[in-house]
Amino acid sequence: MVSSNITEAPVCLNWCANSSNTTNTKIELSVIISIFSMTVGIVSNSLALAILVEAYRHFKLKSKASFLLFASGLVITDFLGHLINGSIVMLVYSLHKDWDTFDPQKILCGFFGACMVFFGLSPLLLGSVMAVELHRVTNPIFHSTKLTSRHMKKLLALVWLFAIFIAVLPIIAKRPYEVQESKSWCFFKIKNKRDWVDVFFPLLFSTLGLASLFISILCNTVTGVTLIRSKMRNEKHRQGTSHHFEMICQLLAIMLVSCICWGPFLVIVKIGSTDSQNNVSCERMLLAVRMATWNQILDPWVYILLRKTVLKKLFIITRRCCGYKILNLYKWNCRSMKRSMRMTSMSSQPGLVPESSIRSVMPDTVISGTVPCT
């Protein structure tokens, strides 16, 4: 994919205006940044994939296992997206973006455009499926529904097949992908649309992407509220609650990253597909694409950092550094006040509690200041 560094925007502005005036220094800088972002993305996704595969092998809770399966599929998709799209970008830059010379039949452009659609749509669809699955396993109504690992793998394969179908649909309809104005990537025909078919494909892509984000937001919100209520009611009979909290934290992070990275691009594509005046500028489109590439870099770090063991260690370190004494003082004061109030109310009724027992539970030291106790 195109370089994922947003700071390169001033360079791309010059390319959109007049690509022939681009200096060799700017091209070399863009290539270096593209190689760096592709390398970081591949290494990050490889590390996250190793963590997820190891956790999937040793985990026995079915709800967590299905989540790890979809998460592994998401990381594999991001990994292949960096590897394939990044390699094509390096090839395009090495050939000085002269598409008419090295790709006169538009075969490479068609493959590049299909990869852009597939590796862009798949993470969004998988994120929404993961949100729906987590909502299912945390909802008492659907919790009894049995879905085996085989069913989860079939569902994962169906998501990939659906994304592949959307990606090859323009080729089947003989509306191939086109080189964009910056000449560094290929996508749907956004400008100079001929008929409703040229409008349909980018509109379908953006609608599916925005719908996936909406489903993720809705399901994650409902699931989060359900888990918080369950925790407040002390429903300890429900197994795997701590792992459900870990999963919802990871899904919320993925949802936030997807909304920030993919939201602008999907909105611009949707506007461009319905705009007959061709008001979508090359600068905005290319900047939105580069923001979208950050999704594939940030996704794996969600699974690397937002794990139960890492969160526990961070909590322990934070508690030791700034909150240990205050927390203990708060708990001691609350317990003392609660016992005092309880024993005082009992002592108001004669013959229930001896006076000596009341003295034994009263604190010997009075702490100045008021602390709210719940």
Rosetta blueprint (number, residue, H / E / L):
1 M L
2 V L
3 S L
4 S L
5 N L
6 I H
7 T H
8 E H
9 A H
10 P H
11 V H
12 C H
13 L H
14 N H
15 W H
16 C H
17 A H
18 N L
19 S H
20 S H
21 N H
22 T L
23 T L
24 N H
25 T H
26 K H
27 I H
28 E H
29 L H
30 S H
31 V H
32 I H
33 I H
34 S H
35 I H
36 F H
37 S H
38 M H
39 T H
40 V H
41 G H
42 I H
43 V H
44 S H
45 N H
46 S H
47 L H
48 A H
49 L H
50 A H
51 I H
52 L H
53 V H
54 E H
55 A H
56 Y H
57 R H
58 H H
59 F L
60 K L
61 L L
62 K H
63 S H
64 K H
65 A H
66 S H
67 F H
68 L H
69 L H
70 F H
71 A H
72 S H
73 G H
74 L H
75 V H
76 I H
77 T H
78 D H
79 F H
80 L H
81 G H
82 H H
83 L H
84 I H
85 N H
86 G H
87 S H
88 I H
89 V H
90 M H
91 L H
92 V H
93 Y H
94 S H
95 L L
96 H L
97 K L
98 D L
99 W H
100 D H
101 T H
102 F H
103 D L
104 P L
105 Q L
106 K L
107 I H
108 L H
109 C H
110 G H
111 F H
112 F H
113 G H
114 A H
115 C H
116 M H
117 V H
118 F H
119 F H
120 G H
121 L H
122 S H
123 P H
124 L H
125 L H
126 L H
127 G H
128 S H
129 V H
130 M H
131 A H
132 V H
133 E H
134 L H
135 H H
136 R H
137 V H
138 T H
139 N L
140 P L
141 I L
142 F L
143 H L
144 S L
145 T L
146 K L
147 L L
148 T L
149 S H
150 R H
151 H H
152 M H
153 K H
154 K H
155 L H
156 L H
157 A H
158 L H
159 V H
160 W H
161 L H
162 F H
163 A H
164 I H
165 F H
166 I H
167 A H
168 V H
169 L H
170 P H
171 I H
172 I H
173 A L
174 K L
175 R L
176 P L
177 Y L
178 E E
179 V E
180 Q L
181 E L
182 S L
183 K L
184 S L
185 W L
186 C E
187 F E
188 F L
189 K L
190 I L
191 K L
192 N L
193 K L
194 R L
195 D L
196 W H
197 V H
198 D H
199 V H
200 F H
201 F H
202 P H
203 L H
204 L H
205 F H
206 S H
207 T H
208 L H
209 G H
210 L H
211 A H
212 S H
213 L H
214 F H
215 I H
216 S H
217 I H
218 L H
219 C H
220 N H
221 T H
222 V H
223 T H
224 G H
225 V H
226 T H
227 L H
228 I H
229 R H
230 S H
231 K H
232 M H
233 R L
234 N L
235 E L
236 K L
237 H L
238 R L
239 Q L
240 G L
241 T H
242 S H
243 H H
244 H H
245 F H
246 E H
247 M H
248 I H
249 C H
250 Q H
251 L H
252 L H
253 A H
254 I H
255 M H
256 L H
257 V H
258 S H
259 C H
260 I H
261 C H
262 W H
263 G H
264 P H
265 F H
266 L H
267 V H
268 I H
269 V H
270 K H
271 I H
272 G H
273 S H
274 T H
275 D L
276 S L
277 Q L
278 N L
279 N L
280 V L
281 S L
282 C H
283 E H
284 R H
285 M H
286 L H
287 L H
288 A H
289 V H
290 R H
291 M H
292 A H
293 T H
294 W H
295 N H
296 Q H
297 I H
298 L H
299 D H
300 P H
301 W H
302 V H
303 Y H
304 I H
305 L H
306 L L
307 R L
308 K H
309 T H
310 V H
311 L H
312 K H
313 K H
314 L H
315 F H
316 I H
317 I H
318 T H
319 R H
320 R H
321 C H
322 C H
323 G H
324 Y H
325 K H
326 I H
327 L H
328 N H
329 L H
330 Y H
331 K H
332 W H
333 N H
334 C H
335 R H
336 S H
337 M H
338 K H
339 R H
340 S H
341 M H
342 R H
343 M H
344 T H
345 S H
346 M H
347 S H
348 S L
349 Q L
350 P L
351 G L
352 L L
353 V L
354 P L
355 E H
356 S H
357 S H
358 I H
359 R H
360 S H
361 V H
362 M L
363 P L
364 D L
365 T L
366 V L
367 I L
368 S L
369 G L
370 T L
371 V L
372 P L
373 C L
374 T L
